C-alpha cells in the first residue's frame, strides 16, 4: 500500500493532537461533558428547591431556571 504524504497527519500543525492516544482524549472529553452535566443538574436542583418568593428576590421566575442552570441566562 502506497501512502501519500498528503494523507499523513502533520505533527507540526497540531502537536498536542498526536501526543496522546485516542482513548485518553476520549476519556478527557467524556469526563468534561459528565462534569458539565452534573453541574447543570446540581444547579437545576438547587434553583428548583427555591420558592417563588425566593426566586423573585433574586430576580428570577420558574421559567428562567433551566437557562440559569445552563449558564445561558442574560437576565
C-alpha positions, -999 to 999 in steps of 0.1 A, spaced: 0 0 0 14 34 -10 7 63 13 8 98 1 24 124 24 -8 145 19 -28 118 38 -4 117 68 -12 138 99 11 167 102 25 166 137 38 202 135 4 217 128 -14 201 158 13 186 180 -9 181 211 -34 163 190 -10 134 183 7 133 217 -20 114 235 -37 81 225 -72 84 212 -86 67 243 -71 93 266 -86 121 245 -120 104 246 -118 99 283 -109 136 287 -138 148 266 -163 125 282 -151 134 317 -156 171 309 -190 165 295 -200 145 325 -188 172 349 -207 198 330 -239 176 331 -235 171 368 -230 208 374 -261 216 354 -282 191 373 -269 204 407 -278 240 397 -312 229 384 -319 211 416 -309 239 439 -329 265 419 -359 243 417 -359 240 455 -364 277 459 -399 291 465 -414 315 440 -408 343 466 -371 334 469 -367 333 431 -384 367 428 -360 381 454 -331 372 431 -349 385 400 -359 351 386 -391 331 380 -396 294 373 -393 299 336 -357 311 340 -344 281 359 -332 260 330 -314 289 313 -297 299 346 -287 263 354 -272 260 319 -254 293 322 -272 309 292 -293 334 312 -289 370 301 -314 385 326 
